[in-house]
Amino acid sequence: MERFPAGSIATRERADQAMREVEQAKKKMHELADYSRRRCQENFFVNSCIEDIRQAKIRQDRRFLAIESEARGVIRRDEARLEAERQAKRDLKAAQPPKRTEQKPPAQRINKNAAQKQAQVLQQKRMERTEQVQKRQAEQLERQKAAQEHRAKAEKRLQEREAKRLERERKIAERQKKNAERKAREKKRAARNE
C-alpha cells in the first residue's frame, strides 16, 4: 500500500487508520484472488496463471505484514506510554499525604519521616518500572529487527526458488526444441529413404 511507506506511521491515529485500511485491503485482495483463480480456469496455462496469482498474493501479504508490524509497534509504544502516565499519577497521588485541617499530634509529625521513606520507595519503584518499559521496548525493537531479517531471508529464498523455476522452464523449453528438431530430422531422413 503506497499510503503507508516504511517509517510513515508515527502516531496512534495513523497506526489505527493503517490497521483498518490493511484489513479492508486484505478482504479486497482475497476477493480479487478468488475471482482471478476462477478466471484462470478459462486460460490454456491454468497452473501458470494460478502460480502468478499466488506469487502476487504473497508479495502483497508481505507489504501488509510490514505495515501491520509497524502500526502494532506504534500502538504498543503508545499503550506503554499511557500506562506509565497513569502509574505516575497513581504514585503521585499515593505519595501525597491526606489533607487535614486539624492540628497534627506529635506522633503524626514523627510519621512524616515514614512518609518520606515511602515516597522514596515509590520513586524507586517508578524508576524500576521505567527501566522495565525501556527494556520491553528494546526487546520489541530486537524482535522487529529479527522479523525484518527473517522476511529478507524469506524474500531471498523466494527469489532463488523463482530463479530455479525459470531455469527449469528454460531447460524444458530447450529440451522440447531439441526433440522437435530431432523429430524433424528423422522425418526428413525417413522421407529421403522412401
C-alpha positions as CSV (number, residue, x, y, z in Angstrom):
1,M,0.0,0.0,0.0
2,E,1.5,3.2,-1.2
3,R,-0.2,5.3,1.5
4,F,2.0,3.8,4.3
5,P,5.6,3.7,3.2
6,A,8.1,2.3,5.8
7,G,8.6,4.8,8.7
8,S,5.5,6.8,7.9
9,I,3.4,5.5,10.8
10,A,4.4,7.7,13.8
11,T,1.1,8.5,15.6
12,R,-1.5,6.3,17.3
13,E,-4.2,7.7,15.0
14,R,-2.2,6.9,11.9
15,A,-1.5,3.4,13.2
16,D,-5.2,2.8,13.9
17,Q,-6.0,4.1,10.4
18,A,-3.3,1.8,8.9
19,M,-4.7,-1.3,10.7
20,R,-8.3,-0.5,9.4
21,E,-7.1,0.1,5.8
22,V,-5.0,-3.0,5.8
23,E,-8.0,-5.1,6.9
24,Q,-10.1,-3.7,4.2
25,A,-7.4,-4.2,1.6
26,K,-6.9,-7.8,2.7
27,K,-10.6,-8.5,2.2
28,K,-10.5,-6.9,-1.3
29,M,-7.3,-8.8,-2.2
30,H,-8.8,-12.2,-1.2
31,E,-11.9,-11.5,-3.2
32,L,-9.8,-10.4,-6.2
33,A,-7.5,-13.5,-5.9
34,D,-10.6,-15.8,-5.8
35,Y,-12.1,-14.1,-8.8
36,S,-8.7,-14.3,-10.7
37,R,-8.4,-18.0,-9.8
38,R,-11.8,-18.7,-11.3
39,R,-10.8,-16.8,-14.4
40,C,-7.6,-18.9,-14.7
41,Q,-9.8,-21.9,-15.5
42,E,-10.6,-20.3,-18.8
43,N,-6.9,-20.0,-19.8
44,F,-4.8,-22.5,-21.6
45,F,-1.9,-22.3,-19.0
46,V,-4.0,-22.8,-15.8
47,N,-1.2,-23.7,-13.5
48,S,1.0,-20.9,-14.6
49,C,-1.9,-18.4,-14.1
50,I,-2.6,-19.7,-10.6
51,E,1.1,-19.6,-9.7
52,D,1.2,-15.9,-10.8
53,I,-1.8,-15.1,-8.6
54,R,-0.2,-17.0,-5.7
55,Q,3.1,-15.1,-6.1
56,A,1.3,-11.7,-6.3
57,K,-0.7,-12.6,-3.2
58,I,2.5,-13.5,-1.3
59,R,4.1,-10.2,-2.3
60,Q,1.0,-8.2,-1.2
61,D,0.8,-10.1,2.1
62,R,4.4,-9.2,2.8
63,R,3.5,-5.5,2.3
64,F,0.5,-5.8,4.6
65,L,2.6,-7.6,7.2
66,A,5.2,-4.8,7.2
67,I,2.5,-2.1,7.6
68,E,0.7,-4.1,10.4
69,S,4.0,-4.7,12.2
70,E,4.9,-1.0,12.2
71,A,1.4,0.0,13.2
72,R,1.3,-2.5,16.1
73,G,4.7,-1.3,17.3
74,V,3.4,2.3,17.4
75,I,0.2,1.1,19.3
76,R,2.2,-0.9,21.8
77,R,4.5,2.1,22.5
78,D,1.5,4.4,22.9
79,E,-0.1,2.0,25.3
80,A,3.1,1.7,27.3
81,R,3.4,5.5,27.5
82,L,-0.3,5.9,28.6
83,E,0.2,3.2,31.3
84,A,3.4,4.8,32.5
85,E,1.5,8.2,32.8
86,R,-1.4,6.5,34.6
87,Q,1.0,4.8,37.0
88,A,2.9,8.0,37.6
89,K,-0.4,9.7,38.5
90,R,-1.3,6.9,40.9
91,D,2.2,7.0,42.5
92,L,2.0,10.8,42.9
93,K,-1.5,10.5,44.5
94,A,-0.3,7.8,46.8
95,A,2.8,9.8,47.9
96,Q,0.7,12.9,48.8
97,P,-0.4,12.8,52.5
98,P,-4.1,13.2,53.1
99,K,-5.2,16.8,53.6
100,R,-6.4,17.6,57.1
101,T,-7.4,20.9,58.7
102,E,-6.9,19.9,62.3
103,Q,-3.5,20.2,64.1
104,K,-1.4,17.0,63.9
105,P,-0.5,15.4,67.1
106,P,3.3,14.8,67.7
107,A,3.0,11.1,66.7
108,Q,1.9,12.2,63.2
109,R,4.9,14.5,62.9
110,I,7.1,11.5,63.5
111,N,5.3,9.7,60.7
112,K,6.5,12.4,58.3
113,N,9.8,10.6,58.1
114,A,8.0,7.4,57.3
115,A,6.0,9.2,54.6
116,Q,9.3,10.5,53.1
117,K,10.7,6.9,53.1
118,Q,7.5,5.7,51.5
119,A,7.9,8.4,48.8
120,Q,11.5,7.3,48.2
121,V,10.3,3.7,47.8
122,L,7.6,4.8,45.4
123,Q,10.2,6.8,43.4
124,Q,12.5,3.7,43.3
125,K,9.6,1.6,42.1
126,R,8.7,4.2,39.4
127,M,12.3,4.1,38.2
128,E,12.3,0.3,38.1
129,R,9.0,0.4,36.1
130,T,10.5,2.9,33.7
131,E,13.5,0.6,33.2
132,Q,11.2,-2.3,32.6
133,V,9.3,-0.4,30.0
134,Q,12.5,0.7,28.3
135,K,13.8,-2.9,28.4
136,R,10.5,-4.2,26.8
137,Q,10.8,-1.5,24.1
138,A,14.4,-2.6,23.4
139,E,13.2,-6.2,23.2
140,Q,10.4,-5.2,20.9
141,L,12.9,-3.4,18.6
142,E,15.1,-6.6,18.6
143,R,12.0,-8.7,17.6
144,Q,11.1,-6.3,14.8
145,K,14.7,-6.4,13.6
146,A,14.7,-10.2,13.7
147,A,11.4,-10.2,11.9
148,Q,12.7,-7.9,9.1
149,E,15.8,-10.2,8.7
150,H,13.5,-13.2,8.6
151,R,11.4,-11.5,5.9
152,A,14.5,-10.6,3.9
153,K,15.7,-14.2,4.1
154,A,12.3,-15.5,3.0
155,E,12.3,-13.0,0.1
156,K,15.7,-14.2,-0.9
157,R,14.6,-17.8,-0.8
158,L,11.6,-17.0,-2.9
159,Q,13.7,-15.2,-5.4
160,E,16.1,-18.2,-5.6
161,R,13.2,-20.6,-6.0
162,E,11.8,-18.4,-8.7
163,A,15.1,-18.3,-10.5
164,K,15.4,-22.1,-10.3
165,R,11.9,-22.5,-11.6
166,L,12.6,-20.2,-14.6
167,E,15.9,-22.1,-15.2
168,R,13.9,-25.4,-15.2
169,E,11.4,-24.0,-17.6
170,R,14.2,-22.7,-19.9
171,K,15.8,-26.2,-19.9
172,I,12.5,-27.9,-20.6
173,A,11.9,-25.5,-23.5
174,E,15.4,-26.2,-24.8
175,R,14.8,-30.0,-24.5
176,Q,11.4,-29.7,-26.3
177,K,13.1,-27.6,-29.0
178,K,15.8,-30.2,-29.5
179,N,13.3,-33.0,-29.5
180,A,11.3,-31.2,-32.1
181,E,14.4,-30.6,-34.2
182,R,15.4,-34.3,-33.9
183,K,12.0,-35.4,-34.9
184,A,12.1,-33.1,-37.9
185,R,15.5,-34.5,-38.9
186,E,14.2,-38.1,-38.5
187,K,11.2,-37.2,-40.7
188,K,13.5,-35.8,-43.4
189,R,15.7,-38.9,-43.3
190,A,12.6,-41.2,-43.5
191,A,11.3,-39.1,-46.4
192,R,14.7,-39.4,-48.2
193,N,14.9,-43.2,-47.6
194,E,11.5,-43.7,-49.2
